[in-house]
């Protein structure tokens, strides 16, 4: 298999690239290397003969056509996206350009390539999306593959649009597509503007640990390496035109998540006073989903996938990784605009 991965220098994308190469797949990583990408995420595979890198933007249709012609992939895993909700509130345009138009460009390049190859039944186009397209849950229930779409932010609306495009290309043109919607990811190489890295880094710096609103928002957390395993399981084992919701079976309130991280830091890097004393509640994000949770029974039943770690095990691995890799996250924090709170006012 020659797997074309878009966004392979990002958080989830790099985990997928590393996992695919470990399984002996040829991987072509197409990434524009925007602010959220980091080539060091792939330092362990960059010299592997199975790995190739192409710097290209999915908004550039001509560049994508050249990639397909040069590398002739047998499968696509589409992860390239603008993904930070707060940034989407301040600047929604780039989210539409990348997540909607970029996905359209990639679908068209894939379709042209697929047709030129005689429409092989084994070809797959896997679109990696988010559970945020489904909106917000009440106290009960979980998102599944049949949940109606109800996005609440510019980010989730742009991902919902891209999901619809993927399904339409499958129905209209017969392109063998797959779709996954995942819960919140966490783990090594997590970009430092997201919640868990912010908690760890601010705690170590002696700064306030910000929690939106009252901290009662609930998320289902998925360890990134488990997510990568799930994506490869979908590519390998799923029939075409199937969708899967992927979660970690780890629902927790934000306040409890933060306190758990603080307790792990108390044990691993004690300072004499509890890190939880640094917790500070800040104004909530506009359109903040109250609760998200995933029913992952389909992928479990059909493909035999299940999370390999509990939330506590995954958090312990994540905290230790950030303690051991300070040079990695300090270099990213030095980038312009990273580390500043965004999305406080709805445009």
C-alpha positions, 0 to 999 in steps of 0.5 A, spaced: 500 500 500 502 507 498 498 511 503 497 519 501 497 522 508 495 530 508 497 534 514 502 528 516 506 533 520 500 535 525 499 532 531 494 526 529 497 526 522 504 524 525 501 519 529 498 516 523 504 516 519 509 513 524 504 508 525 503 506 518 510 506 517 511 501 523 506 497 519 510 497 513 506 501 509 509 506 504 507 513 506 507 520 502 506 526 507 503 532 504 503 538 508 503 545 507 507 546 514 503 551 517 503 554 524 500 548 527 505 543 523 512 540 526 517 536 522 520 534 528 514 530 530 517 525 524 524 525 526 524 518 527 521 516 520 524 522 516 530 517 514 526 511 513 526 509 505 518 508 506 517 515 507 516 521 502 515 528 504 511 533 499 510 540 501 504 542 498 497 546 500 491 542 499 488 549 497 492 548 491 489 544 486 494 543 481 499 541 486 495 536 489 494 533 481 502 533 481 502 529 487 497 523 485 501 523 478 508 522 481 506 517 487 500 514 485 497 512 492 492 506 493 489 510 499 488 517 502 488 519 509 485 526 509 487 529 516 489 536 513 485 541 516 484 548 520 482 545 527 482 550 533 475 552 535 478 559 538 482 561 532 475 559 527 472 564 531 477 570 530 478 568 523 473 563 520 475 564 512 481 560 512 477 554 515 472 554 510 478 555 505 482 549 507 477 545 510 471 545 505 475 548 498 481 544 500 477 537 501 474 539 495 480 539 491 483 533 494 476 529 492 477 531 485 484 529 485 483 523 488 477 521 483 481 523 477 487 519 479 482 513 481 478 513 474 485 513 471 487 507 474 481 504 472 477 505 478 480 500 482 475 497 488 481 497 493 482 504 493 480 508 499 479 515 501 479 516 508 476 523 511 478 524 518 473 528 522 471 530 528 465 529 533 464 536 534 460 536 527 454 533 531 454 539 536 452 538 544 449 533 548 445 533 554 446 529 560 445 523 557 446 519 550 452 519 545 454 521 538 454 515 533 454 514 526 447 516 525 447 522 529 444 528 526 449 534 524 448 540 528 455 544 528 456 550 533 462 553 531 465 556 524 470 550 525 465 544 526 461 547 521 467 547 516 468 540 518 461 538 517 461 541 510 467 537 508 464 531 511 458 532 506 462 533 500 466 526 502 459 522 502 457 526 496 463 524 492 462 517 494 454 517 492 455 521 486 461 518 483 462 512 486 469 514 489 470 509 495 470 513 501 470 512 508 469 517 514 471 517 521 469 522 527 473 522 533 472 525 540 478 529 543 485 527 542 491 527 547 498 525 547 505 526 545 506 532 540 499 535 542 500 542 539 501 547 545 495 551 544 490 545 546 487 544 553 492 539 556 498 541 553 496 548 556 495 545 563 501 542 563 506 548 560 502 553 565 503 549 571 510 548 570 511 555 569 507 557 575 502 561 571 494 561 572 491 554 569 485 557 565 479 553 565 473 556 561 466 557 564 465 553 570 469 547 568 463 543 567 464 541 560 465 534 558 469 531 553 470 524 551 478 523 551 482 519 546 489 517 546 492 519 539 496 513 538 489 509 539 486 513 534 492 512 529 491 504 530 483 505 529 484 509 522 489 504 520 484 499 522 478 502 518 483 503 512 485 495 512 478 492 514 472 496 512 468 496 506 467 502 502 462 508 504 462 506 511 463 511 517 465 510 524 465 514 530 471 513 534 472 515 542 476 513 548 470 511 552 473 516 557 468 521 559 470 527 564 469 534 566 474 539 564 475 541 571 476 533 573 481 532 567 485 538 570 485 536 577 488 529 574 493 532 570 495 537 576 496 531 581 500 527 576 505 533 576 505 533 583 508 526 583 512 527 577 515 534 578 513 537 586 514 544 588 512 544 595 505 546 593 499 543 589 499 545 582 491 545 582 492 552 586 494 555 580 487 553 577 483 560 574 476 560 571 476 564 565 470 567 561 467 561 556 468 560 549 462 562 545 458 556 542 462 552 547 459 545 547 457 542 553 458 535 553 460 530 547 461 523 548 462 517 543 458 510 541 464 506 538 460 500 538 460 499 530 468 500 530 468 495 535 464 490 532 466 490 525 473 491 526 475 489 533 478 496 535 478 498 542 482 503 546 488 500 549 489 505 555 485 508 560 485 515 561 489 515 567 494 511 563 494 516 557 495 522 561 501 519 565 504 518 558 502 524 556 505 528 562 511 524 562 512 526 555 512 533 556 516 533 561 521 529 557 521 534 551 521 541 553 525 543 547 520 541 543 514 545 546 518 551 547 520 552 540 513 551 538 511 556 543 516 561 540 512 561 534 508 568 533 501 568 536 502 561 539 500 561 547 495 567 546 488 566 548 483 567 542 476 566 540 473 571 546 469 575 542 464 572 537 465 576 530 
